[in-house]
Amino acid sequence: MNIAIVGATGNVGRKTLEVLEKKDLSIDNLYLLASSDSEGKKINYKGKDYKIIDLKKFDFSKVKIAFFAAGGKISEKFAEKAAKDCLVIDNSSYFRMDPDVPLIVPQVNAHDLYNIKKNIIANPNCSTAQLVIALKPLHDLYVIKRVVISTYQSVSGAGKASMDELIEQTKSVLNGQKVQSQNFSKQIAFNAIPHIDIFLDNGYTKEEIKMANETKKILDDKINLTATCVRLPISVSHSESINLEFEKTFSLNDVKNVLNNSDGCQVIDERVDGGYITPIEAEGKYETFISRIREDKTIKNGLNLWIVSDNLLRGAALNAVEIAEKLIENNLYGK
Protein backbone atom coordinates (compact mmCIF):
# COMPACT_ATOMS: atom_id res chain seq x y z
CA MET A 1 0.00 0.00 0.00
CA ASN A 2 1.54 3.27 -1.20
CA ILE A 3 -0.01 6.51 0.06
CA ALA A 4 0.44 10.23 -0.68
CA ILE A 5 -0.60 13.20 1.43
CA VAL A 6 -1.13 16.47 -0.45
CA GLY A 7 -0.71 19.43 1.88
CA ALA A 8 1.44 17.46 4.31
CA THR A 9 2.84 20.60 5.94
CA GLY A 10 -0.58 22.03 6.89
CA ASN A 11 -2.77 21.46 9.96
CA VAL A 12 -4.86 18.68 8.44
CA GLY A 13 -1.95 17.06 6.63
CA ARG A 14 0.04 16.76 9.86
CA LYS A 15 -3.02 15.47 11.72
CA THR A 16 -3.48 12.86 8.99
CA LEU A 17 0.06 11.66 9.61
CA GLU A 18 -0.63 11.50 13.36
CA VAL A 19 -3.75 9.42 12.81
CA LEU A 20 -2.01 7.08 10.37
CA GLU A 21 0.74 6.54 12.93
CA LYS A 22 -1.66 5.89 15.81
CA LYS A 23 -3.76 3.49 13.77
CA ASP A 24 -0.59 1.78 12.53
CA LEU A 25 -1.91 1.40 9.00
CA SER A 26 0.34 -0.80 6.90
CA ILE A 27 2.07 1.56 4.46
CA ASP A 28 4.82 0.43 2.11
CA ASN A 29 5.76 3.82 0.69
CA LEU A 30 4.68 7.24 1.94
CA TYR A 31 4.95 10.40 -0.16
CA LEU A 32 4.50 13.83 1.43
CA LEU A 33 3.54 16.54 -1.03
CA ALA A 34 3.29 20.31 -0.75
CA SER A 35 4.11 23.44 -2.74
CA SER A 36 7.53 24.11 -4.20
CA ASP A 37 8.21 26.45 -1.25
CA SER A 38 8.35 23.42 1.06
CA GLU A 39 10.24 21.10 -1.29
CA GLY A 40 13.13 19.37 0.47
CA LYS A 41 11.93 20.11 3.99
CA LYS A 42 11.57 17.08 6.24
CA ILE A 43 8.72 15.66 8.31
CA ASN A 44 9.24 12.76 10.70
CA TYR A 45 6.90 9.77 10.55
CA LYS A 46 7.49 6.71 12.74
CA GLY A 47 11.05 7.78 13.44
CA LYS A 48 11.97 8.32 9.80
CA ASP A 49 12.45 11.66 8.05
CA TYR A 50 10.54 12.12 4.81
CA LYS A 51 11.44 14.87 2.36
CA ILE A 52 8.62 17.04 1.06
CA ILE A 53 8.03 16.58 -2.66
CA ASP A 54 6.77 19.34 -4.95
CA LEU A 55 3.15 18.48 -5.77
CA LYS A 56 3.54 19.66 -9.36
CA LYS A 57 6.31 17.12 -9.99
CA PHE A 58 4.67 14.06 -8.42
CA ASP A 59 3.56 11.00 -10.39
CA PHE A 60 0.35 9.75 -8.73
CA SER A 61 0.62 6.36 -10.42
CA LYS A 62 3.07 5.53 -7.62
CA VAL A 63 0.27 5.38 -5.04
CA LYS A 64 -3.07 3.65 -4.45
CA ILE A 65 -4.60 6.35 -2.23
CA ALA A 66 -3.94 10.10 -2.08
CA PHE A 67 -5.21 12.24 0.78
CA PHE A 68 -5.84 15.83 -0.35
CA ALA A 69 -5.54 18.23 2.60
CA ALA A 70 -4.55 21.49 0.93
CA GLY A 71 -7.80 23.38 0.27
CA GLY A 72 -10.28 23.75 -2.56
CA LYS A 73 -8.04 25.53 -5.05
CA ILE A 74 -5.46 22.74 -4.94
CA SER A 75 -8.17 20.08 -5.18
CA GLU A 76 -9.72 21.88 -8.14
CA LYS A 77 -6.39 21.95 -9.95
CA PHE A 78 -4.90 18.55 -9.09
CA ALA A 79 -7.46 16.09 -7.68
CA GLU A 80 -9.02 14.94 -10.95
CA LYS A 81 -5.59 14.56 -12.51
CA ALA A 82 -4.49 12.44 -9.57
CA ALA A 83 -7.71 10.42 -9.74
CA LYS A 84 -6.71 9.12 -13.17
CA ASP A 85 -4.02 7.06 -11.42
CA CYS A 86 -5.18 6.57 -7.81
CA LEU A 87 -8.12 6.97 -5.48
CA VAL A 88 -8.43 10.47 -3.99
CA ILE A 89 -9.84 11.25 -0.54
CA ASP A 90 -10.45 14.99 -0.61
CA ASN A 91 -10.79 17.13 2.53
CA SER A 92 -11.80 20.31 0.71
CA SER A 93 -15.31 21.50 -0.15
CA TYR A 94 -14.69 21.39 -3.90
CA PHE A 95 -16.29 18.01 -4.73
CA ARG A 96 -18.74 17.63 -1.83
CA MET A 97 -21.92 18.39 -3.72
CA ASP A 98 -20.86 16.72 -6.97
CA PRO A 99 -23.56 14.07 -7.57
CA ASP A 100 -20.91 11.67 -8.89
CA VAL A 101 -18.69 11.99 -5.79
CA PRO A 102 -19.74 10.22 -2.58
CA LEU A 103 -19.65 12.39 0.56
CA ILE A 104 -18.66 10.01 3.34
CA VAL A 105 -18.72 9.71 7.09
CA PRO A 106 -17.96 6.00 7.59
CA GLN A 107 -20.17 5.63 10.67
CA VAL A 108 -23.12 6.98 8.69
CA ASN A 109 -22.96 6.05 5.00
CA ALA A 110 -20.01 3.73 4.32
CA HIS A 111 -22.26 1.85 1.87
CA ASP A 112 -21.87 4.78 -0.57
CA LEU A 113 -18.23 3.74 -1.05
CA TYR A 114 -19.53 1.05 -3.39
CA ASN A 115 -20.64 3.79 -5.80
CA ILE A 116 -17.41 5.60 -6.67
CA LYS A 117 -17.55 7.00 -10.20
CA LYS A 118 -14.77 9.57 -10.45
CA ASN A 119 -12.20 7.83 -8.24
CA ILE A 120 -12.77 10.69 -5.76
CA ILE A 121 -14.32 10.57 -2.29
CA ALA A 122 -15.20 13.77 -0.44
CA ASN A 123 -14.84 14.49 3.25
CA PRO A 124 -17.64 16.67 4.69
CA ASN A 125 -17.30 19.98 6.43
CA CYS A 126 -15.87 19.45 9.93
CA SER A 127 -19.01 20.78 11.62
CA THR A 128 -21.19 18.45 9.51
CA ALA A 129 -19.10 15.34 10.23
CA GLN A 130 -19.56 15.44 13.99
CA LEU A 131 -23.22 16.39 13.60
CA VAL A 132 -24.28 13.46 11.41
CA ILE A 133 -22.46 10.95 13.64
CA ALA A 134 -24.75 12.01 16.48
CA LEU A 135 -27.85 12.27 14.29
CA LYS A 136 -27.58 8.94 12.47
CA PRO A 137 -28.61 6.58 15.33
CA LEU A 138 -31.41 8.93 16.38
CA HIS A 139 -32.71 9.27 12.82
CA ASP A 140 -32.76 5.48 12.45
CA LEU A 141 -34.98 5.17 15.53
CA TYR A 142 -37.17 8.27 15.58
CA VAL A 143 -36.93 9.89 12.09
CA ILE A 144 -35.65 13.46 12.27
CA LYS A 145 -37.94 16.05 10.69
CA ARG A 146 -36.09 19.25 11.52
CA VAL A 147 -32.75 20.39 12.94
CA VAL A 148 -31.99 23.84 14.35
CA ILE A 149 -28.27 24.17 15.04
CA SER A 150 -25.94 26.84 16.35
CA THR A 151 -22.25 26.10 16.04
CA TYR A 152 -19.39 27.44 18.14
CA GLN A 153 -16.36 26.78 15.98
CA SER A 154 -12.66 26.97 16.77
CA VAL A 155 -10.21 29.07 14.78
CA SER A 156 -8.29 25.96 13.66
CA GLY A 157 -11.13 25.39 11.19
CA ALA A 158 -9.86 28.47 9.36
CA GLY A 159 -6.25 27.29 9.16
CA LYS A 160 -2.90 27.88 10.83
CA ALA A 161 -2.75 31.59 10.00
CA SER A 162 -6.03 32.11 11.85
CA MET A 163 -4.73 30.20 14.86
CA ASP A 164 -1.64 32.41 14.88
CA GLU A 165 -3.83 35.50 14.63
CA LEU A 166 -5.80 34.48 17.72
CA ILE A 167 -2.57 34.10 19.68
CA GLU A 168 -1.18 37.45 18.52
CA GLN A 169 -4.46 39.29 19.14
CA THR A 170 -4.71 37.80 22.62
CA LYS A 171 -1.20 39.03 23.42
CA SER A 172 -2.07 42.49 22.06
CA VAL A 173 -5.25 42.77 24.14
CA LEU A 174 -3.50 41.65 27.33
CA ASN A 175 -0.66 44.10 26.69
CA GLY A 176 -3.03 46.98 25.95
CA GLN A 177 -1.90 47.23 22.33
CA LYS A 178 -3.93 47.87 19.18
CA VAL A 179 -5.43 44.71 17.67
CA GLN A 180 -4.85 43.92 13.99
CA SER A 181 -7.34 41.69 12.11
CA GLN A 182 -6.23 40.05 8.89
CA ASN A 183 -7.94 36.65 8.70
CA PHE A 184 -11.21 37.59 10.40
CA SER A 185 -13.75 40.33 9.70
CA LYS A 186 -13.50 41.53 13.30
CA GLN A 187 -11.31 40.97 16.35
CA ILE A 188 -11.45 37.29 17.30
CA ALA A 189 -9.64 37.49 20.66
CA PHE A 190 -12.15 37.70 23.55
CA ASN A 191 -14.97 37.91 20.99
CA ALA A 192 -17.52 35.90 19.00
CA ILE A 193 -18.01 36.37 15.26
CA PRO A 194 -21.34 35.16 13.76
CA HIS A 195 -19.80 34.86 10.31
CA ILE A 196 -17.97 31.87 8.78
CA ASP A 197 -17.25 31.82 5.04
CA ILE A 198 -18.88 34.26 2.60
CA PHE A 199 -22.38 35.72 2.79
CA LEU A 200 -24.94 34.54 0.25
CA ASP A 201 -27.89 36.50 -1.20
CA ASN A 202 -30.34 34.84 1.22
CA GLY A 203 -28.50 36.20 4.27
CA TYR A 204 -26.97 32.87 5.29
CA THR A 205 -23.25 32.23 5.10
CA LYS A 206 -21.79 29.54 2.89
CA GLU A 207 -20.82 27.54 6.00
CA GLU A 208 -24.45 27.45 7.15
CA ILE A 209 -25.71 26.30 3.76
CA LYS A 210 -22.95 23.67 3.60
CA MET A 211 -24.24 22.12 6.80
CA ALA A 212 -27.78 21.87 5.44
CA ASN A 213 -26.80 20.50 2.02
CA GLU A 214 -24.18 18.06 3.31
CA THR A 215 -26.46 16.66 6.02
CA LYS A 216 -29.10 16.00 3.41
CA LYS A 217 -26.62 14.27 1.09
CA ILE A 218 -25.03 12.12 3.80
CA LEU A 219 -28.02 11.28 5.96
CA ASP A 220 -31.43 12.03 4.39
CA ASP A 221 -32.55 14.69 1.93
CA LYS A 222 -35.92 14.93 3.69
CA ILE A 223 -34.36 16.46 6.81
CA ASN A 224 -34.85 20.22 7.14
CA LEU A 225 -31.89 21.99 8.75
CA THR A 226 -31.23 25.62 9.59
CA ALA A 227 -27.91 26.77 11.02
CA THR A 228 -26.14 29.75 12.56
CA CYS A 229 -22.36 29.34 12.53
CA VAL A 230 -20.20 31.30 14.97
CA ARG A 231 -16.42 31.53 15.30
CA LEU A 232 -15.08 31.61 18.88
CA PRO A 233 -11.58 32.35 20.25
CA ILE A 234 -10.85 28.64 20.80
CA SER A 235 -7.86 26.85 19.28
CA VAL A 236 -9.33 23.41 18.58
CA SER A 237 -12.70 21.61 18.73
CA HIS A 238 -16.13 22.63 17.46
CA SER A 239 -19.21 22.72 19.69
CA GLU A 240 -22.81 22.55 18.51
CA SER A 241 -26.12 23.30 20.20
CA ILE A 242 -28.74 21.16 18.48
CA ASN A 243 -32.54 21.21 18.62
CA LEU A 244 -34.25 18.22 17.00
CA GLU A 245 -37.84 17.51 16.06
CA PHE A 246 -38.69 13.82 15.55
CA GLU A 247 -41.61 12.14 13.87
CA LYS A 248 -41.78 9.51 16.64
CA THR A 249 -41.88 9.67 20.43
CA PHE A 250 -38.74 8.87 22.42
CA SER A 251 -37.47 8.41 25.95
CA LEU A 252 -34.35 10.14 27.26
CA ASN A 253 -32.95 6.86 28.55
CA ASP A 254 -33.30 5.27 25.12
CA VAL A 255 -31.67 8.30 23.48
CA LYS A 256 -28.70 8.13 25.84
CA ASN A 257 -28.32 4.38 25.44
CA VAL A 258 -28.43 4.38 21.66
CA LEU A 259 -25.96 7.25 21.42
CA ASN A 260 -23.55 5.74 23.92
CA ASN A 261 -23.58 2.47 22.00
CA SER A 262 -23.12 4.01 18.55
CA ASP A 263 -19.76 3.99 16.79
CA GLY A 264 -17.98 7.31 17.23
CA CYS A 265 -20.24 8.62 20.00
CA GLN A 266 -19.75 8.99 23.73
CA VAL A 267 -22.37 10.37 26.11
CA ILE A 268 -21.13 12.45 29.04
CA ASP A 269 -24.30 13.88 30.53
CA GLU A 270 -24.52 14.36 34.27
CA ARG A 271 -26.79 17.05 35.64
CA VAL A 272 -24.13 18.41 37.97
CA ASP A 273 -21.52 21.15 37.70
CA GLY A 274 -18.99 20.04 35.09
CA GLY A 275 -21.02 16.99 34.04
CA TYR A 276 -20.59 17.79 30.34
CA ILE A 277 -17.82 18.09 27.74
CA THR A 278 -16.17 21.32 26.65
CA PRO A 279 -13.92 21.94 23.63
CA ILE A 280 -10.63 21.70 25.50
CA GLU A 281 -11.53 18.23 26.81
CA ALA A 282 -12.41 16.96 23.34
CA GLU A 283 -9.10 18.05 21.81
CA GLY A 284 -6.99 15.10 20.70
CA LYS A 285 -9.82 12.59 21.12
CA TYR A 286 -11.57 10.64 18.39
CA GLU A 287 -15.10 10.62 19.80
CA THR A 288 -18.03 12.92 19.21
CA PHE A 289 -19.14 13.77 22.74
CA ILE A 290 -22.81 14.35 23.54
CA SER A 291 -23.98 16.25 26.63
CA ARG A 292 -26.92 18.32 27.93
CA ILE A 293 -29.49 15.80 26.64
CA ARG A 294 -32.98 17.06 27.48
CA GLU A 295 -36.51 17.27 26.14
CA ASP A 296 -37.76 20.39 24.40
CA LYS A 297 -41.29 20.76 25.76
CA THR A 298 -42.12 23.62 23.37
CA ILE A 299 -42.60 21.26 20.41
CA LYS A 300 -43.90 17.74 19.94
CA ASN A 301 -41.10 15.13 20.05
CA GLY A 302 -38.44 17.77 20.63
CA LEU A 303 -34.90 17.13 21.92
CA ASN A 304 -31.91 19.34 22.75
CA LEU A 305 -28.27 18.19 22.57
CA TRP A 306 -24.81 19.68 23.03
CA ILE A 307 -22.09 17.97 21.00
CA VAL A 308 -18.34 18.60 20.90
CA SER A 309 -15.58 17.10 18.77
CA ASP A 310 -11.99 17.80 17.72
CA ASN A 311 -12.56 19.35 14.29
CA LEU A 312 -9.06 18.61 12.97
CA LEU A 313 -9.54 14.93 13.81
CA ARG A 314 -13.21 14.01 13.52
CA GLY A 315 -14.02 16.50 10.81
CA ALA A 316 -10.90 16.03 8.72
CA ALA A 317 -7.90 13.75 9.34
CA LEU A 318 -9.61 10.96 11.29
CA ASN A 319 -12.59 10.82 8.96
CA ALA A 320 -10.29 10.63 5.93
CA VAL A 321 -8.21 7.81 7.42
CA GLU A 322 -11.35 5.91 8.45
CA ILE A 323 -12.52 6.17 4.84
CA ALA A 324 -9.21 4.67 3.74
CA GLU A 325 -9.61 1.86 6.29
CA LYS A 326 -13.04 1.02 4.87
CA LEU A 327 -11.65 1.03 1.32
CA ILE A 328 -8.82 -1.30 2.31
CA GLU A 329 -11.07 -3.55 4.40
CA ASN A 330 -13.45 -4.01 1.46
CA ASN A 331 -10.77 -3.98 -1.26
CA LEU A 332 -12.39 -0.97 -2.96
CA TYR A 333 -9.24 1.04 -3.73
CA GLY A 334 -7.38 1.17 -7.01
CA LYS A 335 -8.52 0.32 -10.51
N, C-alpha and C positions, 0 to 999 in steps of 0.2 A: 504494500500500500504506500504510494507516494502522494504527498499532500503539499499544497502551496497555500500560503496566507498572503493575500494582497492587503497592504496597509499594516504590515507587521509592526511598524514602529508606533502606531497610534494606540489610543486607549483600548479599543475593542480588539485590535490585533494582538496586543500583549495579553489581554484577558483570555483570548482564544488559546494562546500558548499555555497559559496557566491551567486552563481547564483540560487541555489535551494531556498535560503532564500529570495532573491529579487523577485523571481517568485512566492513565497508562494505556492509551490506545496504541496498538501495534503499528508503528510507522517505519517504513524502510528508508525512505528519503524525504527530507523536509526542506522546502524551499521558502525563504522569507523574502517577500517582494515589497518594494516601496518606490518612491520617486528617485530620480537620478541624484537628488541632493543627499540621499541617505546611502547611496551605493557604497559598499565596502565597509560600512559600519557593522558592528557585531552585536548579536543578541544571544544570550546563553539559554540553552534548552537542554535539560537533563545533564548538566555538567559539560556540555559541549558548546563551543562558540560557532554560531552560524553567521556567515557574511550576508548582508543585505544585497539583493540582486535588483537591478533596475527593471521595473515592471515592463517597460517598453522593449526590453531585450529578451524577455523570457519566452521559452517554448513550452506552451501548456500541454503538449503531447507527452511531456515527461511525467505528468501526474494524473491520478484518477479523480481526485477531488480538489477543488480550489475554493477556499473561503475568501470572500470579498468583504473587506472591512475598512474601506477607504472612502465611503460616501458616494452619493448618487452620480456625480459627474464622472468619477472613475468607472463606476459600474456601467454607465451609459456608453462610455468609450471602449471598454475592454471586455465586459462580461460575455457578450454574445460571441466575440472572437474566441475567447477562452472556451466557451461552451461547445465549440466545434470539435474540441479535442478532449475535454474532460467535463465532469459534472460540477456546476457552480452552485455554491450556497451563498446567497447574496444578503448582506446585512443592511443594505440601503433601501430607500423607499422606491427606487426606480421601477422595479418590476412587480411590486406588490399587487397592484390591481390589474395586471395583465391577465386576461382570462385563460391564457395558455401556460401560465406559471403558477404552480401551487404555492399557497401561502401557508406555512406550516408551523404549528406548535405541536410537537410529537405527542404530548399528553391529550391533545384534543382531536387532531385530524390526521394522524399518521397514515391513515388509509389513502389519503390523497397523494402519497408518494408513489403510488402505483399508476399515476396518471401524469407522468412527466413528459412534456412534448418538446420543450426547447432546451432540455439539458440544464435548466436553471430552476432553482428552488429559492423562494423568497422567505426571509425572516420578517416577522411583523415588527411594527413599532414597539419599542420597549414597554410603553404603558399599556399597549394592547395585549402583549404576551402574558403578563402577569394577570391581567383581567380575565382573559378567557380560560386560564387554568382554574381560576376560582369559579367561574360561571358554568363551565362544562358539566360537572356532576350535578349541579342544581338544575340546570336546564333539562338534563336527562330525566330527572325525577318530577319536576314541577312545571316545566315549560315557561320560560321567561318571555313575558310580553314586552316589557319596557325596562330600560336601564337609564337612570340619571346618575351621572358620575362627575365628581370634581377631583382633579388630580393635583398633587403637590409634588412637583418633579424637581429632582436634583440638577445641579448645573453640569454634572458629568454627561448628561444626555445631550448637551450642546458642544461637547468636545473639550480637549485639554486646555485650549486657550481660554475658554469660559471658566474652567476650574481655576486657572491662574488668575483670572480677573477677580474672582471672588476673594481669593487670598489677598491680592494687592489692595482691593477696595476695603477689605476689613482692616488691614494695617493702616490705611489712610484715615478711616473713620476714627479708629482708636487713638491715632496720633494727632487728630484734629486737623488733618490736611484735606485739601480739595479732592473730591472723588472724580475719577475719569471713567467714563463708560464707553467701551468700544464694541463689545460683543452683545450687549443687552441694550434695549431701548431706554432703560432707566437704571438707576443704581440698584444693584442686586444685593449688596451687603446690607444686612439688617432690614430687608425689604421683601415684598412679595410682588411679582409681576404677572398679571393675568393675561399673558400674551406669549405664546410659543408658536414659532413659525409665522408665516405671513398671514395677513388678513384677507379674507375672501369677500365677495360682494354681498353675501348674506349676513355678514357680521361675525361669523365664526372664523376661527383661525384654521389653518391647514391641519394642525395637530389634532384639533377637535374633530374635524371631518374624517381624518385618517382613522381615528378610534372607531367611529361609527361604521365606516366602510369595511375596515379590516375585520371587525367583530362579525359583521354579517357574512363576509366571505369565509372566515374560519369556522364559525359556529353555526349560524342560521340566519338567512337573509330576511326572515320574518321578524327578527328582534328589532325593536325601535330603541335607539340609543341617542341621548343628547349629553354633551360633555362641555365642561369648562376646565381648561388646562392652565395651571398656574406654576410659575417657576419660583422656587424658594432658595434661600442661601444655604443649601445643603450640598455636601460634596458628592455623596453617592446614595442611591436608593430612592425609588419613587413610592409615594403613598397615594392611596385612592380611597375616597369616601364614596360608597356605592349604595344607591337606593334601587331595589328591585321590585317589580310587580310580576307575580306569577299567575298562571291560569288556574293552578291547583292549590289546595290548602297544604299547609306544612306544619311541622312542629319544630321548635328550636333545637330540641335534642337530636332529631333526625338530621337537621341541617348540619349541626356540629359533627355528628358521627360520619356523615357521608363526606364532608370536607376533610376531616382528619384522616380518613382512609383512602383518599384520592391521591394518585401519583402527583407529586410536586407541591402538595398543600400541607400546611401544618396550622392547626388551630391553637392559638394562645389567647384565651378569652376568659379571664377571671374578673369578676366585678368588684375589684379592689384596686387601690392605688398601685399603679405600675403593672396591672394584670393584662397588658397588651403589648404589642410590638411597635417600636419606633424605627425610623430609618437607620439610625446608627447601629442598632442591634441586628438588622437584616444584612448589613454590609458583609460581603465575603461568604454569604450562605446561599445555598442553591434553592431553598424553599420559597414559595409564596406564602407569606404568613397572613392569617385571617384573624381579626380581633373585632371587638365591639359588635358582636352579633346580637341583633335585637329586632323585634317586630316593629313595623311601622303601622300604627293603628289608624293613620289618616286615610289609608286606602285598603281595599280588599286584597288579601294575600300579599301584603307588603313586607319587605325585609331590608334592614340596613346592615352594611358590612364596612369594615375598615381593612384594607389589604396593603401590605408593604412587601417590596422585593428589591433586591440588588439589581438595578437596571442594566449595569454593564455585564452581569452574569445572565440572569433570567431572560432579560429582554434582548440579549445580543449573543455574547460568546457561548454561554451554556446552551442556549437554544440551538445555535448553529452546530455545535458539537453533538448534541443529542440527535439532531437530524442526520448527521453523518453516521452515528451509531446505528440508527434505524436502517439506513441505506446499506451499511455493511452487513448487519444482521440478516437482512432479507435479500442480499446480493442484488441490489438495485442500482449500483453505481457502474459507471463505464458503459461503453457501447458494445 
